Amino acid sequence: MSAEAVDLCKELLEELFGATVAAIGAFLISGASTLPGIITHFKNLKEYRDIRPLEVRKAIAILEQHELVEVSADSTGRAFYRSHINNVVRLVRSARCALTAKTLYGETAEAIVEELIAQGRLACSDCLQRVSTRLEIDFDEVKTKFARLAESQFVIKCSQLKPAEGGDDGDAPRCTRFICVLARLILKNVILRRRHDNKEHKNLTDRQLKMETIVANIESDANLDEDARKQQIAEVEDTYLTATDKQELEHFRRGIAALLYAEADVDRSLFILDCYLDFANRKIRIAHLAAGHPRANLRRGQPAPDASDAADTLQMVTTEGCLVVGAPSSPSIRRVIDTCSPSTRGRVDTRV
């Protein structure tokens, strides 16, 4: 695992879950470890020496809740925890997944997807009740939208297909793999730059937020006439933000918008490259399967599937890189699958 990939995952996890979860997640991406091994590792690090065992347990629970860590047992029954970079990088695509749900099924479906993204995993009844309470809409309407999402397999009950253990990249192009590493490094730098800009301009944005709150209270005050309201609003704006501050704030907003656009663009490129590599690896395994090669097994300890299952396996793995994991028969999901095809060269638009 490259250092750039670990750093990217650490920045993503820190932005969403905090420094403790990010440090533990980055450590588990580097290699599998037991719970005592994780606790001992961080006790030996000066900057993380104050992390208590309970905090380590909570961090692992958060990662497991969001399907960012998997648990396996060795021959002695000891539990080993490990994270995978692709699962962490998919967090960047959460907003796009919610937007796709809104485009296809409406705002209620978007709220369902947002709730599942925020909570990681939820019981069906809990998810429906949360969305119904938050949006203040009828429970049956939320249930209908959830059924639509489940029917198209936009939300799923089972885990996604796991990658083969002990596999290699075969004859996948080395250049493509290098571009993936470079894309992850760029994505990490964009996230760091955006976080730095937000920190540098925090005082300015806080003043603007206070000003907007006061202006909103003035506008809602029924005891003021129109002239008095305009005068007070102008005085508040002059008090909190000077002309120079307004120019700096506008420049900051344009910069953040450009960084968000760059983050989405780099993530889209990384997604396409990962899908291509995944497809190439799967194609190699299918070729081994047809030749009776022992490494063609998708999972260790399981018998190799029949050659007739190769096409279905291929269709499943091409959609694994996106959050929209659906049946190939669904028209809306088929458009996403088509964009993942390695035969599509050049710039590919992954929007639905």
Secondary structure, DSSP 8 states (H G I E B T S, - for coil): --HHHHHHHHHHHHHHH-HHHHHHHHHHHH--B-HHHHHHHHHTSGGGTT--HHHHHHHHHHHHHTT--EEEE-TT--EEEE--HHHHHGGGGHHHHHHHHHHHH-HHHHHHHHHHHHHSS--HHHHHHHHHHHHT--HHHHHHHHHHHHHTTSS-SS------TT---TT--HHHHHHHHHHHHHHHHHHHHHHHHHHHTHHHHHHHHHHHHHHHHHHT-TTS-HHHHHHHHHHHHHHH--HHHHHHHHHHHHHHHHHHHHHHHHHHHHHHHHHHHHHHHHHHHHHHHHTT-GGG-SSTTS----GGGHHHHHHHHHTTTSS----TT-HHHHHHHHHT-TT--S------
